[in-house]
Amino acid sequence: MAGLIAPALAISLIAGCSTVSSNRSSSSHANSTERTGGPEGGPRVSKHSAQSKSELTIPDHPAIDAWTIHYAEKKHQSFQTLLRRAEAYVIPVQKIFSDQGVPGDLAYVALVESGFTPTARSKADAVGMWQFISATGTRFGLEQNKYVDERRHPFKAAHAAAAYLSALFDQFGSWELALAAYNSGENRVQRTLDESGAKTFWELREAGWLPAETQEYVPKVLAAVRISRSLPQYGFYFSPRPDPPRHDTVPVPGGVKLAWIGKKIGVEEAVLQEHNPELCTPSTPPGSPCYDLSVPMGMKESVLAALLEPPPAPEKPAPAPSRNQRPDRSVKSRPSMAKTDLPKPLKASEKSRPAAQTSSLKQEKPPAALKAAPGIKSGDASKERKDARPSRNDTTALIASAATRKAEAARPPAQKSPKTFWYAIRQGDTLPSVAQRFGVTVEALATGNQLSRNQKLVPGKVITICTEERAAGRSEKRQAN
């Protein structure tokens, strides 16, 4: 008799527990952008001709029971943590859903999708509390750019999620199929319905027509809703806030850093980021005349007062050089930066050697050791040689000097600064001979002095010559002569 009572008691306990559940789903959900559908009926639920769009019925199904027990017992603490996070969002989101004719209980889709985390991002790049991929977010009017991603805004995205779920129900006529499509895509759900001939999500699930993730996703959401309807029964504490998180909205110029605003009003930058989760960078979007920034209640006037002082100009990234602007990295064009020209660190065995043996350039030899002068003892001469030996600092200076001379020798002529001077014509001078002497072209010499190319030069007449600095020095010497 006792053997019969125990199994009966176990069955009774399981049946009593099958009324709720919901932990954060690990679904790598990527909301697709196409779907369609047909009517549906639950497996062990009495037939319902047309499921009401504004009502969500929880079927009696083993998969929902299993997830209810999983969340309520095995993951009780984790589920409680998610409920605590949901307290700031659930009631405002339920109102948004109800206003669009969607069951308010579907607010718990966000619990399964992201654990009510506005900045969540999946491996499939689904973003935000409602896990929209970019295409679906754009489809439902969520702005996305480098600076703002409204998929991360809990209430703007909630409006989009309500519109999306409403459209899915209109296509499929069933909340189970609508949720399946929310997870795996309209096209896939419609295709499986067409190919299988099934009418309900549960038929598709039983036959294995849907991805394993989607097969469990729908029971997870329904289990979370079941738990939310009887939280005390499952040992959960929940105190949702009736209104959205309160804040003030202030128009702030684009490109203003949150850190600057926070410093001015005595609020941490992280707090401002928490109030504006849609901002992708810690500043208001650059380029916009103003941005409606959310700040803690009571801080609006402080922000306006701070903005009377012009905020720091936004930092502009340096433009990347174009292909024509990029410096030539070859050794020939940049000899001073070539690795072979840089002095190498001295090894321990080389520290006592003359600079000629330690320099990596090996083009400049240090001065030869001095010979003993008449009247100087050999010991003094050796001392003189020792004193003349370059020190380590001298070696470094010598290497640097050699590198500088090498760089100057290899510098292309275009880098030399031009110089203008005057030259008095001598007997026998011609434009070609003067041009050749000073390293300029006949055309430049004639044009600079308003002469024709074949014009004869008059001795004693002064002409202007514009040439390179080195040539100028040579010509000045000749002029002085």
C-alpha positions as semicolon CSV with decimal commas, in nm:
position;residue;x (nm);y (nm);z (nm)
1;M;0,000;0,000;0,000
2;A;0,282;0,237;0,091
3;G;0,444;0,153;-0,244
4;L;0,135;0,280;-0,423
5;I;0,106;0,601;-0,220
6;A;0,455;0,727;-0,301
7;P;0,413;0,736;-0,683
8;A;0,072;0,896;-0,642
9;L;0,220;1,165;-0,417
10;A;0,498;1,235;-0,669
11;I;0,246;1,273;-0,951
12;S;0,042;1,509;-0,736
13;L;0,345;1,729;-0,662
14;I;0,441;1,754;-1,028
15;A;0,089;1,845;-1,125
16;G;0,084;2,117;-0,860
17;C;0,405;2,267;-0,992
18;S;0,301;2,286;-1,354
19;T;0,174;2,638;-1,354
20;V;0,469;2,866;-1,425
21;S;0,825;2,919;-1,518
22;S;1,067;3,136;-1,701
23;N;1,433;3,199;-1,700
24;R;1,636;3,393;-1,944
25;S;1,645;3,203;-2,271
26;S;1,981;3,152;-2,429
27;S;1,817;3,173;-2,767
28;S;2,052;3,310;-3,026
29;H;1,739;3,454;-3,176
30;A;1,770;3,654;-3,491
31;N;1,433;3,795;-3,584
32;S;1,390;3,748;-3,953
33;T;1,187;3,978;-4,171
34;E;0,932;3,763;-4,351
35;R;0,650;3,541;-4,224
36;T;0,295;3,416;-4,287
37;G;0,063;3,169;-4,124
38;G;-0,260;2,991;-4,059
39;P;-0,498;2,900;-3,777
40;E;-0,401;2,670;-3,494
41;G;-0,533;2,478;-3,194
42;G;-0,350;2,356;-2,883
43;P;-0,281;1,986;-2,837
44;R;-0,474;1,910;-2,520
45;V;-0,684;2,222;-2,519
46;S;-1,045;2,234;-2,621
47;K;-1,086;2,354;-2,979
48;H;-1,112;2,726;-3,022
49;S;-1,225;2,845;-3,361
50;A;-1,059;3,184;-3,380
51;Q;-0,807;3,260;-3,109
52;S;-0,861;3,611;-2,973
53;K;-0,574;3,844;-3,059
54;S;-0,599;4,028;-2,727
55;E;-0,595;3,709;-2,517
56;L;-0,321;3,459;-2,454
57;T;-0,428;3,110;-2,354
58;I;-0,171;2,882;-2,190
59;P;-0,228;2,527;-2,317
60;D;-0,188;2,222;-2,097
61;H;0,122;2,069;-2,253
62;P;0,411;1,865;-2,104
63;A;0,675;2,096;-2,258
64;I;0,527;2,399;-2,080
65;D;0,501;2,199;-1,758
66;A;0,867;2,098;-1,785
67;W;0,987;2,456;-1,834
68;T;0,764;2,576;-1,552
69;I;0,928;2,331;-1,312
70;H;1,273;2,417;-1,448
71;Y;1,230;2,789;-1,382
72;A;1,036;2,761;-1,058
73;E;1,263;2,503;-0,896
74;K;1,597;2,444;-1,067
75;K;1,650;2,807;-1,167
76;H;1,450;2,975;-0,895
77;Q;1,720;3,222;-0,793
78;S;1,807;3,315;-1,152
79;F;1,440;3,369;-1,236
80;Q;1,400;3,590;-0,929
81;T;1,695;3,802;-1,046
82;L;1,532;3,850;-1,385
83;L;1,202;3,945;-1,222
84;R;1,381;4,207;-1,015
85;R;1,529;4,353;-1,334
86;A;1,184;4,343;-1,499
87;E;1,023;4,553;-1,225
88;A;1,120;4,880;-1,399
89;Y;0,975;4,776;-1,734
90;V;0,687;4,528;-1,715
91;I;0,390;4,755;-1,641
92;P;0,482;5,030;-1,894
93;V;0,547;4,762;-2,159
94;Q;0,218;4,586;-2,084
95;K;0,039;4,917;-2,143
96;I;0,222;4,964;-2,475
97;F;0,122;4,612;-2,581
98;S;-0,239;4,651;-2,470
99;D;-0,270;4,981;-2,659
100;Q;-0,177;4,793;-2,977
101;G;-0,419;4,508;-2,910
102;V;-0,149;4,262;-2,803
103;P;-0,177;4,061;-2,479
104;G;0,013;4,243;-2,203
105;D;0,147;3,909;-2,079
106;L;0,372;3,897;-2,387
107;A;0,589;4,155;-2,211
108;Y;0,764;3,844;-2,074
109;V;0,901;3,774;-2,421
110;A;1,174;4,019;-2,314
111;L;1,252;3,801;-2,012
112;V;1,320;3,501;-2,235
113;E;1,492;3,703;-2,506
114;S;1,731;3,917;-2,303
115;G;1,646;3,898;-1,934
116;F;1,515;4,258;-1,967
117;T;1,859;4,388;-2,060
118;P;1,837;4,692;-2,293
119;T;2,195;4,660;-2,423
120;A;2,196;4,284;-2,482
121;R;2,353;4,158;-2,806
122;S;2,338;3,802;-2,937
123;K;2,588;3,615;-3,151
124;A;2,354;3,677;-3,445
125;D;2,377;4,055;-3,379
126;A;2,023;4,075;-3,246
127;V;2,023;4,378;-3,016
128;G;1,828;4,511;-2,721
129;M;1,567;4,392;-2,478
130;W;1,354;4,259;-2,766
131;Q;1,647;4,121;-2,968
132;F;1,580;4,281;-3,305
133;I;1,818;4,217;-3,592
134;S;1,900;4,527;-3,794
135;A;1,659;4,457;-4,082
136;T;1,362;4,395;-3,852
137;G;1,444;4,702;-3,644
138;T;1,453;4,915;-3,958
139;R;1,130;4,757;-4,077
140;F;0,954;4,874;-3,762
141;G;1,101;5,223;-3,752
142;L;1,393;5,190;-3,510
143;E;1,678;5,431;-3,594
144;Q;2,019;5,270;-3,622
145;N;2,346;5,442;-3,703
146;K;2,698;5,482;-3,567
147;Y;2,581;5,691;-3,273
148;V;2,225;5,581;-3,192
149;D;2,062;5,238;-3,191
150;E;1,697;5,257;-3,086
151;R;1,681;4,880;-3,059
152;R;1,847;4,944;-2,723
153;H;1,575;5,184;-2,609
154;P;1,345;4,967;-2,394
155;F;1,021;5,152;-2,474
156;K;1,078;5,257;-2,834
157;A;1,175;4,898;-2,905
158;A;0,870;4,778;-2,708
159;H;0,644;4,969;-2,949
160;A;0,823;4,797;-3,238
161;A;0,793;4,455;-3,069
162;A;0,418;4,504;-3,015
163;A;0,372;4,601;-3,380
164;Y;0,579;4,302;-3,490
165;L;0,392;4,051;-3,275
166;S;0,061;4,198;-3,388
167;A;0,158;4,153;-3,752
168;L;0,269;3,796;-3,687
169;F;-0,062;3,708;-3,524
170;D;-0,247;3,859;-3,820
171;Q;-0,046;3,633;-4,049
172;F;-0,069;3,310;-3,850
173;G;-0,386;3,346;-3,640
174;S;-0,215;3,182;-3,343
175;W;0,008;3,317;-3,068
176;E;0,210;2,994;-3,057
177;L;0,288;3,020;-3,428
178;A;0,346;3,396;-3,395
179;L;0,603;3,335;-3,120
180;A;0,770;3,065;-3,328
181;A;0,794;3,310;-3,618
182;Y;0,930;3,581;-3,385
183;N;1,213;3,342;-3,302
184;S;1,291;3,170;-3,630
185;G;1,134;3,385;-3,901
186;E;0,807;3,407;-4,092
187;N;0,942;3,234;-4,400
188;R;1,059;2,928;-4,214
189;V;0,736;2,883;-4,020
190;Q;0,521;2,932;-4,329
191;R;0,738;2,693;-4,529
192;T;0,710;2,420;-4,266
193;L;0,334;2,466;-4,250
194;D;0,308;2,435;-4,627
195;E;0,538;2,134;-4,654
196;S;0,406;1,944;-4,354
197;G;0,036;2,015;-4,385
198;A;0,030;2,079;-4,009
199;K;-0,208;2,338;-3,864
200;T;-0,060;2,412;-3,520
201;F;0,273;2,482;-3,360
202;W;0,237;2,171;-3,146
203;E;0,197;1,949;-3,452
204;L;0,510;2,102;-3,604
205;R;0,696;2,053;-3,278
206;E;0,592;1,691;-3,237
207;A;0,702;1,608;-3,591
208;G;1,033;1,796;-3,548
209;W;0,973;2,035;-3,837
210;L;1,110;2,339;-3,655
211;P;1,463;2,414;-3,525
212;A;1,527;2,272;-3,178
213;E;1,567;2,623;-3,038
214;T;1,226;2,731;-3,168
215;Q;1,063;2,411;-3,044
216;E;1,169;2,507;-2,690
217;Y;1,136;2,885;-2,730
218;V;0,755;2,887;-2,739
219;P;0,715;2,667;-2,427
220;K;0,968;2,887;-2,247
221;V;0,769;3,204;-2,313
222;L;0,438;3,040;-2,218
223;A;0,596;2,899;-1,900
224;A;0,724;3,245;-1,806
225;V;0,376;3,389;-1,859
226;R;0,224;3,110;-1,650
227;I;0,461;3,186;-1,364
228;S;0,395;3,561;-1,389
229;R;0,027;3,499;-1,335
230;S;0,083;3,315;-1,006
231;L;0,413;3,444;-0,869
232;P;0,344;3,388;-0,496
233;Q;0,240;3,029;-0,568
234;Y;0,589;2,961;-0,699
235;G;0,768;3,149;-0,422
236;F;0,864;3,459;-0,620
237;Y;0,863;3,816;-0,499
238;F;0,771;4,081;-0,755
239;S;0,703;4,452;-0,705
240;P;0,674;4,614;-1,049
241;R;0,687;4,990;-1,077
242;P;0,370;5,143;-1,221
243;D;0,550;5,403;-1,434
244;P;0,857;5,408;-1,656
245;P;1,182;5,513;-1,489
246;R;1,136;5,883;-1,427
247;H;1,373;6,125;-1,591
248;D;1,392;6,473;-1,738
249;T;1,462;6,534;-2,105
250;V;1,702;6,813;-2,204
251;P;1,794;6,925;-2,558
252;V;2,173;6,903;-2,576
253;P;2,389;7,001;-2,876
254;G;2,537;6,719;-3,080
255;G;2,884;6,591;-2,996
256;V;2,877;6,679;-2,623
257;K;3,042;6,418;-2,405
258;L;2,837;6,263;-2,127
259;A;3,141;6,282;-1,901
260;W;3,148;6,662;-1,938
261;I;2,776;6,692;-1,860
262;G;2,810;6,454;-1,565
263;K;3,100;6,654;-1,423
264;K;2,900;6,976;-1,450
265;I;2,592;6,839;-1,271
266;G;2,765;6,600;-1,031
267;V;2,638;6,276;-1,186
268;E;2,848;5,977;-1,290
269;E;2,884;5,921;-1,663
270;A;2,756;5,564;-1,612
271;V;2,428;5,701;-1,475
272;L;2,374;5,912;-1,787
273;Q;2,455;5,611;-2,005
274;E;2,202;5,406;-1,811
275;H;1,937;5,672;-1,877
276;N;2,026;5,673;-2,249
277;P;2,098;5,309;-2,344
278;E;2,033;5,385;-2,712
279;L;2,354;5,594;-2,734
280;C;2,631;5,386;-2,889
281;T;2,905;5,629;-2,782
282;P;2,941;5,827;-2,457
283;S;2,831;6,150;-2,622
284;T;2,532;6,302;-2,796
285;P;2,525;6,223;-3,171
286;P;2,767;6,458;-3,353
287;G;2,627;6,660;-3,639
288;S;2,276;6,694;-3,498
289;P;2,155;7,040;-3,387
290;C;2,038;6,894;-3,056
291;Y;1,957;6,564;-2,896
292;D;1,691;6,497;-2,633
293;L;1,909;6,360;-2,356
294;S;1,749;6,183;-2,060
295;V;1,887;6,294;-1,723
296;P;1,786;6,206;-1,365
297;M;1,482;6,384;-1,230
298;G;1,559;6,734;-1,098
299;M;1,876;6,772;-1,309
300;K;1,725;6,951;-1,608
301;E;1,796;7,304;-1,486
302;S;2,150;7,209;-1,389
303;V;2,218;7,079;-1,738
304;L;2,072;7,392;-1,899
305;A;2,288;7,608;-1,673
306;A;2,597;7,405;-1,763
307;L;2,523;7,449;-2,132
308;L;2,549;7,828;-2,093
309;E;2,922;7,762;-2,096
310;P;3,022;7,632;-2,439
311;P;3,109;7,262;-2,405
312;P;3,446;7,142;-2,534
313;A;3,454;7,101;-2,909
314;P;3,401;6,738;-3,009
315;E;3,718;6,558;-3,102
316;K;3,743;6,486;-3,472
317;P;3,943;6,183;-3,578
318;A;4,238;6,270;-3,799
319;P;4,151;6,193;-4,163
320;A;4,331;5,895;-4,302
321;P;4,592;6,000;-4,560
322;S;4,498;5,933;-4,918
323;R;4,713;5,712;-5,132
324;N;4,888;6,015;-5,279
325;Q;4,955;6,158;-4,933
326;R;5,102;5,849;-4,777
327;P;5,475;5,885;-4,723
328;D;5,708;5,659;-4,913
329;R;5,838;5,405;-4,665
330;S;6,130;5,294;-4,879
331;V;6,479;5,330;-4,730
332;K;6,594;5,551;-5,015
333;S;6,330;5,819;-4,967
334;R;6,352;5,821;-4,587
335;P;6,714;5,746;-4,504
336;S;6,698;5,901;-4,158
337;M;6,421;5,659;-4,054
338;A;6,570;5,342;-4,200
339;K;6,634;5,078;-3,939
340;T;6,982;5,021;-4,073
341;D;7,072;5,382;-3,992
342;L;6,964;5,374;-3,630
343;P;7,239;5,325;-3,371
344;K;7,234;4,983;-3,211
345;P;7,278;4,934;-2,835
346;L;7,631;4,859;-2,736
347;K;7,712;4,506;-2,630
348;A;7,914;4,452;-2,316
349;S;8,214;4,330;-2,518
350;E;8,202;4,640;-2,738
351;K;8,183;4,908;-2,471
352;S;8,563;4,947;-2,459
353;R;8,608;4,946;-2,839
354;P;8,657;5,265;-3,040
355;A;8,348;5,414;-3,202
356;A;8,462;5,292;-3,543
357;Q;8,399;4,935;-3,431
358;T;8,067;4,998;-3,257
359;S;7,890;5,225;-3,503
360;S;7,637;5,049;-3,725
361;L;7,705;5,305;-3,999
362;K;8,077;5,226;-4,040
363;Q;8,114;5,515;-4,284
364;E;8,274;5,758;-4,043
365;K;8,592;5,662;-3,859
366;P;8,683;5,832;-3,535
367;P;9,001;6,045;-3,534
368;A;9,319;5,839;-3,534
369;A;9,505;5,806;-3,203
370;L;9,748;6,090;-3,144
371;K;10,119;6,014;-3,176
372;A;10,360;6,127;-2,906
373;A;10,490;6,475;-2,985
374;P;10,859;6,556;-2,938
375;G;10,942;6,608;-2,575
376;I;10,654;6,401;-2,451
377;K;10,726;6,070;-2,282
378;S;10,582;5,755;-2,420
379;G;10,376;5,710;-2,105
380;D;10,227;6,056;-2,154
381;A;10,156;5,972;-2,516
382;S;9,969;5,659;-2,416
383;K;9,780;5,867;-2,163
384;E;9,707;6,118;-2,440
385;R;9,580;5,836;-2,660
386;K;9,365;5,706;-2,379
387;D;9,219;6,051;-2,320
388;A;9,159;6,093;-2,693
389;R;8,962;5,769;-2,714
390;P;8,597;5,866;-2,758
391;S;8,372;5,802;-2,463
392;R;8,036;5,629;-2,491
393;N;7,859;5,966;-2,508
394;D;8,100;6,076;-2,783
395;T;8,022;5,757;-2,973
396;T;7,648;5,824;-2,955
397;A;7,700;6,181;-3,071
398;L;7,924;6,061;-3,353
399;I;7,664;5,811;-3,468
400;A;7,391;6,074;-3,458
401;S;7,612;6,316;-3,652
402;A;7,688;6,054;-3,916
403;A;7,319;5,969;-3,950
404;T;7,238;6,339;-3,991
405;R;7,502;6,385;-4,262
406;K;7,379;6,076;-4,442
407;A;7,021;6,201;-4,430
408;E;7,128;6,541;-4,566
409;A;7,330;6,380;-4,845
410;A;7,037;6,163;-4,950
411;R;6,775;6,439;-4,927
412;P;6,621;6,495;-5,272
413;P;6,692;6,833;-5,435
414;A;6,321;6,923;-5,419
415;Q;6,357;6,971;-5,045
416;K;6,619;7,246;-5,078
417;S;6,491;7,597;-5,038
418;P;6,531;7,824;-5,345
419;K;6,726;8,149;-5,326
420;T;6,720;8,463;-5,543
421;F;7,031;8,673;-5,612
422;W;7,174;8,904;-5,880
423;Y;7,450;8,846;-6,136
424;A;7,639;9,103;-6,344
425;I;7,681;8,993;-6,704
426;R;8,042;8,945;-6,815
427;Q;8,199;8,955;-7,158
428;G;8,109;8,641;-7,354
429;D;7,815;8,540;-7,133
430;T;7,508;8,397;-7,304
431;L;7,178;8,280;-7,161
432;P;7,270;7,911;-7,207
433;S;7,615;7,958;-7,049
434;V;7,479;8,148;-6,750
435;A;7,195;7,899;-6,708
436;Q;7,439;7,608;-6,716
437;R;7,676;7,779;-6,473
438;F;7,406;7,831;-6,212
439;G;7,209;7,513;-6,265
440;V;6,887;7,667;-6,398
441;T;6,701;7,625;-6,724
442;V;6,732;7,874;-7,009
443;E;6,351;7,912;-7,005
444;A;6,345;8,000;-6,634
445;L;6,633;8,245;-6,672
446;A;6,476;8,418;-6,974
447;T;6,126;8,429;-6,823
448;G;6,251;8,561;-6,489
449;N;6,428;8,851;-6,663
450;Q;6,174;8,914;-6,940
451;L;6,424;8,818;-7,209
452;S;6,382;8,618;-7,526
453;R;6,560;8,286;-7,550
454;N;6,807;8,407;-7,815
455;Q;6,861;8,755;-7,676
456;K;7,222;8,869;-7,648
457;L;7,341;8,967;-7,303
458;V;7,498;9,307;-7,245
459;P;7,812;9,305;-7,024
460;G;7,754;9,491;-6,698
461;K;7,378;9,441;-6,707
462;V;7,246;9,281;-6,387
463;I;7,003;8,990;-6,415
464;T;6,808;8,800;-6,151
465;I;6,877;8,433;-6,089
466;C;6,654;8,208;-5,878
467;T;6,827;7,883;-5,791
468;E;6,881;7,628;-5,515
469;E;7,058;7,724;-5,193
470;R;7,370;7,521;-5,277
471;A;7,395;7,666;-5,627
472;A;7,329;8,007;-5,484
473;G;7,622;7,975;-5,251
474;R;7,846;7,879;-5,542
475;S;7,722;8,169;-5,757
476;E;7,762;8,418;-5,477
477;K;8,121;8,311;-5,445
478;R;8,170;8,363;-5,817
479;Q;7,997;8,699;-5,798
480;A;8,228;8,801;-5,519
481;N;8,524;8,695;-5,732
